[in-house]
Amino acid sequence: MARGNQRENAREAAAKKAGNVKNKTTMSGSEQMRNKDEVARIMREKQLAAEEKKKAEAAAGGKK
């Protein structure tokens, strides 16, 4: 079972190369919620703008 050891050594080496950095957020729970709400608001605005643009194109295309 030498391969098991080889895999473990490879995992350890990869972890060292990555610097053992995990993707931890530095924001608190309330900050994350606020950020999430802000992103959702921006996306809703973009979706409304896209829908209005489609309606305008459809209306312009129908009048020709």
All heavy atoms as a GROMACS GRO file, in nm:
protein
  485
    1MET      N    1   0.082  -0.119   0.000
    1MET     CA    2   0.000   0.000   0.000
    1MET      C    3   0.086   0.126   0.000
    1MET      O    4   0.059   0.221   0.071
    1MET     CB    5  -0.092  -0.002   0.121
    1MET     CG    6  -0.197  -0.112   0.117
    1MET     SD    7  -0.288  -0.103  -0.034
    1MET     CE    8  -0.436  -0.028   0.018
    2ALA      N    9   0.188   0.124  -0.077
    2ALA     CA   10   0.276   0.240  -0.084
    2ALA      C   11   0.206   0.358  -0.152
    2ALA      O   12   0.239   0.473  -0.125
    2ALA     CB   13   0.403   0.205  -0.162
    3ARG      N   14   0.109   0.329  -0.236
    3ARG     CA   15   0.042   0.438  -0.306
    3ARG      C   16  -0.038   0.525  -0.212
    3ARG      O   17  -0.052   0.645  -0.233
    3ARG     CB   18  -0.049   0.383  -0.415
    3ARG     CG   19   0.028   0.328  -0.531
    3ARG     CD   20  -0.063   0.289  -0.642
    3ARG     NE   21   0.017   0.241  -0.753
    3ARG     CZ   22  -0.017   0.257  -0.878
    3ARG    NH1   23  -0.130   0.313  -0.909
    3ARG    NH2   24   0.060   0.213  -0.974
    4GLY      N   25  -0.096   0.467  -0.109
    4GLY     CA   26  -0.170   0.546  -0.011
    4GLY      C   27  -0.081   0.649   0.053
    4GLY      O   28  -0.121   0.764   0.071
    5ASN      N   29   0.040   0.610   0.087
    5ASN     CA   30   0.136   0.702   0.146
    5ASN      C   31   0.175   0.809   0.045
    5ASN      O   32   0.190   0.926   0.080
    5ASN     CB   33   0.258   0.625   0.195
    5ASN     CG   34   0.352   0.714   0.274
    5ASN    OD1   35   0.307   0.806   0.340
    5ASN    ND2   36   0.480   0.685   0.267
    6GLN      N   37   0.190   0.770  -0.079
    6GLN     CA   38   0.228   0.865  -0.184
    6GLN      C   39   0.118   0.971  -0.200
    6GLN      O   40   0.147   1.090  -0.215
    6GLN     CB   41   0.249   0.790  -0.315
    6GLN     CG   42   0.297   0.877  -0.430
    6GLN     CD   43   0.320   0.795  -0.556
    6GLN    OE1   44   0.293   0.675  -0.559
    6GLN    NE2   45   0.369   0.861  -0.658
    7ARG      N   46  -0.006   0.927  -0.195
    7ARG     CA   47  -0.119   1.021  -0.206
    7ARG      C   48  -0.119   1.118  -0.089
    7ARG      O   49  -0.143   1.238  -0.107
    7ARG     CB   50  -0.251   0.945  -0.211
    7ARG     CG   51  -0.275   0.874  -0.340
    7ARG     CD   52  -0.413   0.812  -0.343
    7ARG     NE   53  -0.428   0.730  -0.461
    7ARG     CZ   54  -0.460   0.602  -0.461
    7ARG    NH1   55  -0.482   0.540  -0.348
    7ARG    NH2   56  -0.470   0.536  -0.573
    8GLU      N   57  -0.096   1.065   0.031
    8GLU     CA   58  -0.092   1.152   0.149
    8GLU      C   59   0.019   1.255   0.137
    8GLU      O   60   0.000   1.373   0.168
    8GLU     CB   61  -0.073   1.069   0.277
    8GLU     CG   62  -0.199   1.004   0.327
    8GLU     CD   63  -0.304   1.108   0.363
    8GLU    OE1   64  -0.270   1.209   0.429
    8GLU    OE2   65  -0.420   1.089   0.324
    9ASN      N   66   0.135   1.211   0.092
    9ASN     CA   67   0.248   1.304   0.076
    9ASN      C   68   0.216   1.409  -0.029
    9ASN      O   69   0.251   1.526  -0.012
    9ASN     CB   70   0.374   1.228   0.038
    9ASN     CG   71   0.427   1.143   0.152
    9ASN    OD1   72   0.394   1.167   0.268
    9ASN    ND2   73   0.508   1.044   0.120
   10ALA      N   74   0.150   1.369  -0.136
   10ALA     CA   75   0.112   1.464  -0.241
   10ALA      C   76   0.012   1.565  -0.188
   10ALA      O   77   0.020   1.684  -0.218
   10ALA     CB   78   0.056   1.391  -0.362
   11ARG      N   79  -0.084   1.519  -0.107
   11ARG     CA   80  -0.182   1.610  -0.047
   11ARG      C   81  -0.114   1.711   0.045
   11ARG      O   82  -0.146   1.830   0.046
   11ARG     CB   83  -0.287   1.532   0.030
   11ARG     CG   84  -0.386   1.461  -0.058
   11ARG     CD   85  -0.496   1.395   0.024
   11ARG     NE   86  -0.578   1.313  -0.063
   11ARG     CZ   87  -0.602   1.185  -0.047
   11ARG    NH1   88  -0.549   1.120   0.055
   11ARG    NH2   89  -0.678   1.119  -0.131
   12GLU      N   90  -0.020   1.662   0.125
   12GLU     CA   91   0.052   1.752   0.215
   12GLU      C   92   0.133   1.855   0.137
   12GLU      O   93   0.135   1.973   0.173
   12GLU     CB   94   0.144   1.671   0.307
   12GLU     CG   95   0.072   1.590   0.411
   12GLU     CD   96   0.165   1.503   0.492
   12GLU    OE1   97   0.288   1.524   0.484
   12GLU    OE2   98   0.114   1.416   0.565
   13ALA      N   99   0.197   1.812   0.030
   13ALA     CA  100   0.276   1.904  -0.051
   13ALA      C  101   0.186   2.008  -0.117
   13ALA      O  102   0.221   2.127  -0.123
   13ALA     CB  103   0.355   1.828  -0.157
   14ALA      N  104   0.070   1.965  -0.165
   14ALA     CA  105  -0.022   2.059  -0.228
   14ALA      C  106  -0.074   2.160  -0.126
   14ALA      O  107  -0.090   2.279  -0.157
   14ALA     CB  108  -0.138   1.984  -0.293
   15ALA      N  109  -0.099   2.114  -0.004
   15ALA     CA  110  -0.146   2.204   0.100
   15ALA      C  111  -0.039   2.308   0.135
   15ALA      O  112  -0.069   2.425   0.157
   15ALA     CB  113  -0.186   2.125   0.223
   16LYS      N  114   0.085   2.266   0.138
   16LYS     CA  115   0.194   2.359   0.167
   16LYS      C  116   0.208   2.461   0.056
   16LYS      O  117   0.230   2.580   0.080
   16LYS     CB  118   0.325   2.283   0.184
   16LYS     CG  119   0.336   2.210   0.314
   16LYS     CD  120   0.469   2.138   0.325
   16LYS     CE  121   0.476   2.055   0.452
   16LYS     NZ  122   0.602   1.979   0.461
   17LYS      N  123   0.194   2.416  -0.071
   17LYS     CA  124   0.204   2.509  -0.183
   17LYS      C  125   0.091   2.611  -0.180
   17LYS      O  126   0.109   2.727  -0.213
   17LYS     CB  127   0.199   2.434  -0.316
   17LYS     CG  128   0.327   2.362  -0.348
   17LYS     CD  129   0.317   2.293  -0.483
   17LYS     CE  130   0.441   2.213  -0.513
   17LYS     NZ  131   0.429   2.142  -0.641
   18ALA      N  132  -0.027   2.568  -0.139
   18ALA     CA  133  -0.142   2.658  -0.134
   18ALA      C  134  -0.132   2.752  -0.014
   18ALA      O  135  -0.208   2.848  -0.005
   18ALA     CB  136  -0.270   2.577  -0.126
   19GLY      N  137  -0.043   2.725   0.075
   19GLY     CA  138  -0.025   2.812   0.190
   19GLY      C  139  -0.128   2.789   0.298
   19GLY      O  140  -0.144   2.872   0.386
   20ASN      N  141  -0.197   2.676   0.289
   20ASN     CA  142  -0.299   2.641   0.388
   20ASN      C  143  -0.399   2.755   0.409
   20ASN      O  144  -0.446   2.778   0.520
   20ASN     CB  145  -0.234   2.603   0.521
   20ASN     CG  146  -0.159   2.473   0.511
   20ASN    OD1  147  -0.194   2.387   0.431
   20ASN    ND2  148  -0.053   2.457   0.589
   21VAL      N  149  -0.429   2.827   0.304
   21VAL     CA  150  -0.524   2.937   0.311
   21VAL      C  151  -0.663   2.884   0.282
   21VAL      O  152  -0.686   2.821   0.179
   21VAL     CB  153  -0.488   3.048   0.210
   21VAL    CG1  154  -0.592   3.157   0.213
   21VAL    CG2  155  -0.350   3.102   0.240
   22LYS      N  156  -0.754   2.909   0.373
   22LYS     CA  157  -0.893   2.870   0.351
   22LYS      C  158  -0.972   2.996   0.320
   22LYS      O  159  -0.934   3.106   0.358
   22LYS     CB  160  -0.949   2.801   0.476
   22LYS     CG  161  -0.882   2.668   0.504
   22LYS     CD  162  -0.949   2.597   0.617
   22LYS     CE  163  -0.880   2.462   0.640
   22LYS     NZ  164  -0.944   2.388   0.747
   23ASN      N  165  -1.082   2.977   0.251
   23ASN     CA  166  -1.165   3.090   0.212
   23ASN      C  167  -1.260   3.128   0.325
   23ASN      O  168  -1.378   3.101   0.320
   23ASN     CB  169  -1.244   3.057   0.085
   23ASN     CG  170  -1.154   3.040  -0.035
   23ASN    OD1  171  -1.047   3.096  -0.037
   23ASN    ND2  172  -1.197   2.964  -0.132
   24LYS      N  173  -1.205   3.192   0.424
   24LYS     CA  174  -1.288   3.236   0.534
   24LYS      C  175  -1.324   3.383   0.510
   24LYS      O  176  -1.243   3.463   0.467
   24LYS     CB  177  -1.214   3.226   0.667
   24LYS     CG  178  -1.192   3.084   0.712
   24LYS     CD  179  -1.136   3.080   0.851
   24LYS     CE  180  -1.121   2.937   0.897
   24LYS     NZ  181  -1.069   2.931   1.034
   25THR      N  182  -1.448   3.414   0.538
   25THR     CA  183  -1.489   3.552   0.523
   25THR      C  184  -1.455   3.627   0.650
   25THR      O  185  -1.458   3.572   0.760
   25THR     CB  186  -1.640   3.562   0.496
   25THR    OG1  187  -1.709   3.502   0.604
   25THR    CG2  188  -1.677   3.491   0.368
   26THR      N  189  -1.426   3.753   0.635
   26THR     CA  190  -1.394   3.836   0.751
   26THR      C  191  -1.514   3.918   0.794
   26THR      O  192  -1.506   3.994   0.889
   26THR     CB  193  -1.277   3.930   0.718
   26THR    OG1  194  -1.313   4.010   0.605
   26THR    CG2  195  -1.152   3.851   0.687
   27MET      N  196  -1.627   3.902   0.722
   27MET     CA  197  -1.746   3.978   0.755
   27MET      C  198  -1.828   3.905   0.860
   27MET      O  199  -1.830   3.782   0.864
   27MET     CB  200  -1.833   3.998   0.630
   27MET     CG  201  -1.768   4.083   0.524
   27MET     SD  202  -1.882   4.124   0.391
   27MET     CE  203  -1.902   3.966   0.314
   28SER      N  204  -1.899   3.983   0.940
   28SER     CA  205  -1.989   3.923   1.038
   28SER      C  206  -2.116   3.879   0.966
   28SER      O  207  -2.136   3.908   0.848
   28SER     CB  208  -2.022   4.023   1.148
   28SER     OG  209  -2.101   4.127   1.095
   29GLY      N  210  -2.203   3.812   1.038
   29GLY     CA  211  -2.327   3.764   0.979
   29GLY      C  212  -2.415   3.875   0.927
   29GLY      O  213  -2.473   3.867   0.819
   30SER      N  214  -2.425   3.984   1.003
   30SER     CA  215  -2.509   4.095   0.960
   30SER      C  216  -2.450   4.165   0.837
   30SER      O  217  -2.523   4.209   0.748
   30SER     CB  218  -2.529   4.196   1.073
   30SER     OG  219  -2.405   4.249   1.114
   31GLU      N  220  -2.318   4.174   0.832
   31GLU     CA  221  -2.252   4.234   0.715
   31GLU      C  222  -2.274   4.147   0.591
   31GLU      O  223  -2.296   4.199   0.481
   31GLU     CB  224  -2.102   4.251   0.740
   31GLU     CG  225  -2.069   4.358   0.839
   31GLU     CD  226  -1.921   4.362   0.872
   31GLU    OE1  227  -1.856   4.255   0.870
   31GLU    OE2  228  -1.871   4.471   0.901
   32GLN      N  229  -2.269   4.015   0.609
   32GLN     CA  230  -2.293   3.925   0.496
   32GLN      C  231  -2.435   3.939   0.446
   32GLN      O  232  -2.460   3.942   0.326
   32GLN     CB  233  -2.267   3.781   0.538
   32GLN     CG  234  -2.120   3.748   0.553
   32GLN     CD  235  -2.099   3.605   0.600
   32GLN    OE1  236  -2.190   3.539   0.647
   32GLN    NE2  237  -1.976   3.558   0.587
   33MET      N  238  -2.532   3.949   0.537
   33MET     CA  239  -2.673   3.966   0.498
   33MET      C  240  -2.692   4.098   0.424
   33MET      O  241  -2.763   4.104   0.324
   33MET     CB  242  -2.764   3.961   0.621
   33MET     CG  243  -2.784   3.822   0.675
   33MET     SD  244  -2.864   3.711   0.559
   33MET     CE  245  -3.024   3.787   0.549
   34ARG      N  246  -2.630   4.204   0.474
   34ARG     CA  247  -2.641   4.334   0.409
   34ARG      C  248  -2.583   4.329   0.268
   34ARG      O  249  -2.642   4.380   0.173
   34ARG     CB  250  -2.567   4.439   0.492
   34ARG     CG  251  -2.634   4.572   0.497
   34ARG     CD  252  -2.566   4.672   0.589
   34ARG     NE  253  -2.554   4.622   0.726
   34ARG     CZ  254  -2.438   4.616   0.793
   34ARG    NH1  255  -2.327   4.659   0.739
   34ARG    NH2  256  -2.434   4.569   0.916
   35ASN      N  257  -2.469   4.265   0.255
   35ASN     CA  258  -2.404   4.252   0.124
   35ASN      C  259  -2.490   4.168   0.030
   35ASN      O  260  -2.507   4.202  -0.087
   35ASN     CB  261  -2.266   4.189   0.140
   35ASN     CG  262  -2.187   4.189   0.012
   35ASN    OD1  263  -2.200   4.279  -0.069
   35ASN    ND2  264  -2.103   4.088  -0.005
   36LYS      N  265  -2.546   4.061   0.083
   36LYS     CA  266  -2.632   3.974   0.002
   36LYS      C  267  -2.755   4.050  -0.046
   36LYS      O  268  -2.795   4.039  -0.163
   36LYS     CB  269  -2.674   3.853   0.086
   36LYS     CG  270  -2.760   3.753   0.015
   36LYS     CD  271  -2.794   3.638   0.110
   36LYS     CE  272  -2.895   3.545   0.049
   36LYS     NZ  273  -2.935   3.440   0.142
   37ASP      N  274  -2.815   4.129   0.042
   37ASP     CA  275  -2.932   4.209   0.005
   37ASP      C  276  -2.897   4.313  -0.101
   37ASP      O  277  -2.974   4.338  -0.194
   37ASP     CB  278  -2.991   4.278   0.128
   37ASP     CG  279  -3.056   4.180   0.224
   37ASP    OD1  280  -3.089   4.067   0.181
   37ASP    OD2  281  -3.075   4.217   0.342
   38GLU      N  282  -2.781   4.374  -0.088
   38GLU     CA  283  -2.737   4.474  -0.185
   38GLU      C  284  -2.717   4.412  -0.323
   38GLU      O  285  -2.760   4.467  -0.424
   38GLU     CB  286  -2.608   4.540  -0.136
   38GLU     CG  287  -2.552   4.644  -0.230
   38GLU     CD  288  -2.639   4.768  -0.242
   38GLU    OE1  289  -2.726   4.790  -0.156
   38GLU    OE2  290  -2.619   4.844  -0.339
   39VAL      N  291  -2.653   4.297  -0.327
   39VAL     CA  292  -2.631   4.228  -0.454
   39VAL      C  293  -2.764   4.188  -0.516
   39VAL      O  294  -2.784   4.203  -0.638
   39VAL     CB  295  -2.538   4.105  -0.433
   39VAL    CG1  296  -2.532   4.019  -0.557
   39VAL    CG2  297  -2.399   4.151  -0.395
   40ALA      N  298  -2.857   4.141  -0.434
   40ALA     CA  299  -2.989   4.101  -0.484
   40ALA      C  300  -3.062   4.222  -0.541
   40ALA      O  301  -3.128   4.211  -0.645
   40ALA     CB  302  -3.069   4.035  -0.374
   41ARG      N  303  -3.053   4.336  -0.476
   41ARG     CA  304  -3.118   4.457  -0.524
   41ARG      C  305  -3.062   4.499  -0.659
   41ARG      O  306  -3.137   4.532  -0.753
   41ARG     CB  307  -3.102   4.571  -0.423
   41ARG     CG  308  -3.173   4.700  -0.464
   41ARG     CD  309  -3.138   4.816  -0.371
   41ARG     NE  310  -2.995   4.848  -0.372
   41ARG     CZ  311  -2.934   4.920  -0.468
   41ARG    NH1  312  -3.002   4.964  -0.570
   41ARG    NH2  313  -2.806   4.946  -0.460
   42ILE      N  314  -2.931   4.493  -0.672
   42ILE     CA  315  -2.866   4.529  -0.798
   42ILE      C  316  -2.910   4.434  -0.910
   42ILE      O  317  -2.941   4.478  -1.022
   42ILE     CB  318  -2.712   4.529  -0.782
   42ILE    CG1  319  -2.670   4.643  -0.690
   42ILE    CG2  320  -2.642   4.540  -0.916
   42ILE    CD1  321  -2.525   4.637  -0.646
   43MET      N  322  -2.918   4.306  -0.880
   43MET     CA  323  -2.960   4.210  -0.982
   43MET      C  324  -3.105   4.232  -1.024
   43MET      O  325  -3.139   4.222  -1.142
   43MET     CB  326  -2.942   4.066  -0.932
   43MET     CG  327  -2.797   4.023  -0.924
   43MET     SD  328  -2.706   4.041  -1.078
   43MET     CE  329  -2.797   3.932  -1.183
   44ARG      N  330  -3.192   4.265  -0.927
   44ARG     CA  331  -3.331   4.294  -0.962
   44ARG      C  332  -3.340   4.414  -1.054
   44ARG      O  333  -3.416   4.415  -1.151
   44ARG     CB  334  -3.414   4.318  -0.835
   44ARG     CG  335  -3.453   4.190  -0.764
   44ARG     CD  336  -3.557   4.216  -0.657
   44ARG     NE  337  -3.507   4.304  -0.552
   44ARG     CZ  338  -3.446   4.264  -0.442
   44ARG    NH1  339  -3.426   4.136  -0.420
   44ARG    NH2  340  -3.406   4.351  -0.352
   45GLU      N  341  -3.260   4.518  -1.026
   45GLU     CA  342  -3.259   4.637  -1.112
   45GLU      C  343  -3.212   4.602  -1.253
   45GLU      O  344  -3.269   4.649  -1.352
   45GLU     CB  345  -3.170   4.745  -1.052
   45GLU     CG  346  -3.226   4.808  -0.928
   45GLU     CD  347  -3.131   4.907  -0.864
   45GLU    OE1  348  -3.018   4.926  -0.916
   45GLU    OE2  349  -3.169   4.965  -0.760
   46LYS      N  350  -3.112   4.519  -1.262
   46LYS     CA  351  -3.061   4.478  -1.394
   46LYS      C  352  -3.166   4.397  -1.470
   46LYS      O  353  -3.183   4.414  -1.590
   46LYS     CB  354  -2.934   4.394  -1.379
   46LYS     CG  355  -2.811   4.473  -1.341
   46LYS     CD  356  -2.690   4.382  -1.333
   46LYS     CE  357  -2.566   4.457  -1.296
   46LYS     NZ  358  -2.449   4.367  -1.291
   47GLN      N  359  -3.237   4.309  -1.399
   47GLN     CA  360  -3.340   4.228  -1.463
   47GLN      C  361  -3.454   4.316  -1.512
   47GLN      O  362  -3.505   4.295  -1.623
   47GLN     CB  363  -3.393   4.123  -1.365
   47GLN     CG  364  -3.295   4.011  -1.340
   47GLN     CD  365  -3.342   3.916  -1.232
   47GLN    OE1  366  -3.431   3.948  -1.154
   47GLN    NE2  367  -3.282   3.798  -1.226
   48LEU      N  368  -3.494   4.414  -1.434
   48LEU     CA  369  -3.600   4.506  -1.478
   48LEU      C  370  -3.557   4.584  -1.601
   48LEU      O  371  -3.635   4.602  -1.695
   48LEU     CB  372  -3.638   4.602  -1.365
   48LEU     CG  373  -3.720   4.542  -1.252
   48LEU    CD1  374  -3.736   4.643  -1.140
   48LEU    CD2  375  -3.855   4.497  -1.303
   49ALA      N  376  -3.432   4.632  -1.602
   49ALA     CA  377  -3.382   4.706  -1.717
   49ALA      C  378  -3.380   4.618  -1.841
   49ALA      O  379  -3.416   4.662  -1.951
   49ALA     CB  380  -3.242   4.760  -1.688
   50ALA      N  381  -3.341   4.491  -1.826
   50ALA     CA  382  -3.336   4.400  -1.940
   50ALA      C  383  -3.477   4.372  -1.992
   50ALA      O  384  -3.498   4.366  -2.114
   50ALA     CB  385  -3.267   4.270  -1.900
   51GLU      N  386  -3.573   4.355  -1.902
   51GLU     CA  387  -3.711   4.331  -1.944
   51GLU      C  388  -3.768   4.452  -2.017
   51GLU      O  389  -3.835   4.437  -2.120
   51GLU     CB  390  -3.798   4.298  -1.823
   51GLU     CG  391  -3.772   4.160  -1.765
   51GLU     CD  392  -3.850   4.135  -1.637
   51GLU    OE1  393  -3.934   4.219  -1.601
   51GLU    OE2  394  -3.826   4.031  -1.575
   52GLU      N  395  -3.739   4.572  -1.968
   52GLU     CA  396  -3.786   4.693  -2.034
   52GLU      C  397  -3.725   4.707  -2.172
   52GLU      O  398  -3.791   4.749  -2.267
   52GLU     CB  399  -3.755   4.815  -1.948
   52GLU     CG  400  -3.840   4.823  -1.822
   52GLU     CD  401  -3.798   4.937  -1.731
   52GLU    OE1  402  -3.707   5.014  -1.768
   52GLU    OE2  403  -3.858   4.948  -1.623
   53LYS      N  404  -3.598   4.671  -2.183
   53LYS     CA  405  -3.530   4.679  -2.312
   53LYS      C  406  -3.594   4.582  -2.411
   53LYS      O  407  -3.617   4.616  -2.528
   53LYS     CB  408  -3.382   4.646  -2.294
   53LYS     CG  409  -3.301   4.657  -2.420
   53LYS     CD  410  -3.154   4.626  -2.394
   53LYS     CE  411  -3.074   4.627  -2.522
   53LYS     NZ  412  -2.934   4.589  -2.501
   54LYS      N  413  -3.625   4.461  -2.366
   54LYS     CA  414  -3.689   4.362  -2.453
   54LYS      C  415  -3.826   4.410  -2.498
   54LYS      O  416  -3.864   4.395  -2.614
   54LYS     CB  417  -3.702   4.228  -2.381
   54LYS     CG  418  -3.574   4.152  -2.372
   54LYS     CD  419  -3.597   4.018  -2.304
   54LYS     CE  420  -3.467   3.942  -2.284
   54LYS     NZ  421  -3.489   3.814  -2.216
   55LYS      N  422  -3.902   4.470  -2.406
   55LYS     CA  423  -4.036   4.521  -2.441
   55LYS      C  424  -4.023   4.633  -2.543
   55LYS      O  425  -4.104   4.640  -2.636
   55LYS     CB  426  -4.106   4.571  -2.315
   55LYS     CG  427  -4.155   4.460  -2.225
   55LYS     CD  428  -4.224   4.517  -2.104
   55LYS     CE  429  -4.264   4.408  -2.007
   55LYS     NZ  430  -4.327   4.462  -1.885
   56ALA      N  431  -3.927   4.720  -2.526
   56ALA     CA  432  -3.908   4.830  -2.619
   56ALA      C  433  -3.869   4.779  -2.757
   56ALA      O  434  -3.916   4.829  -2.860
   56ALA     CB  435  -3.801   4.927  -2.566
   57GLU      N  436  -3.783   4.679  -2.762
   57GLU     CA  437  -3.742   4.622  -2.891
   57GLU      C  438  -3.859   4.552  -2.957
   57GLU      O  439  -3.876   4.561  -3.078
   57GLU     CB  440  -3.625   4.524  -2.870
   57GLU     CG  441  -3.494   4.592  -2.836
   57GLU     CD  442  -3.383   4.492  -2.808
   57GLU    OE1  443  -3.408   4.369  -2.807
   57GLU    OE2  444  -3.269   4.538  -2.788
   58ALA      N  445  -3.940   4.483  -2.878
   58ALA     CA  446  -4.056   4.414  -2.934
   58ALA      C  447  -4.157   4.514  -2.988
   58ALA      O  448  -4.216   4.495  -3.096
   58ALA     CB  449  -4.120   4.326  -2.830
   59ALA      N  450  -4.177   4.624  -2.916
   59ALA     CA  451  -4.271   4.726  -2.960
   59ALA      C  452  -4.219   4.796  -3.087
   59ALA      O  453  -4.295   4.824  -3.178
   59ALA     CB  454  -4.293   4.828  -2.850
   60ALA      N  455  -4.092   4.820  -3.093
   60ALA     CA  456  -4.033   4.886  -3.211
   60ALA      C  457  -4.036   4.792  -3.330
   60ALA      O  458  -4.059   4.834  -3.444
   60ALA     CB  459  -3.891   4.929  -3.182
   61GLY      N  460  -4.017   4.665  -3.305
   61GLY     CA  461  -4.018   4.566  -3.414
   61GLY      C  462  -4.158   4.545  -3.470
   61GLY      O  463  -4.176   4.519  -3.588
   62GLY      N  464  -4.260   4.560  -3.388
   62GLY     CA  465  -4.396   4.538  -3.431
   62GLY      C  466  -4.452   4.654  -3.511
   62GLY      O  467  -4.547   4.639  -3.586
   63LYS      N  468  -4.395   4.772  -3.497
   63LYS     CA  469  -4.448   4.890  -3.565
   63LYS      C  470  -4.396   4.905  -3.708
   63LYS      O  471  -4.441   4.991  -3.780
   63LYS     CB  472  -4.412   5.015  -3.485
   63LYS     CG  473  -4.485   5.024  -3.352
   63LYS     CD  474  -4.452   5.150  -3.280
   63LYS     CE  475  -4.525   5.159  -3.146
   63LYS     NZ  476  -4.492   5.280  -3.074
   64LYS      N  477  -4.301   4.826  -3.750
   64LYS     CA  478  -4.242   4.841  -3.883
   64LYS      C  479  -4.335   4.807  -3.990
   64LYS      O  480  -4.419   4.755  -4.021
   64LYS     CB  481  -4.116   4.756  -3.897
   64LYS     CG  482  -4.001   4.813  -3.821
   64LYS     CD  483  -3.876   4.735  -3.847
   64LYS     CE  484  -3.758   4.795  -3.775
   64LYS     NZ  485  -3.638   4.723  -3.795
   0.00000   0.00000   0.00000
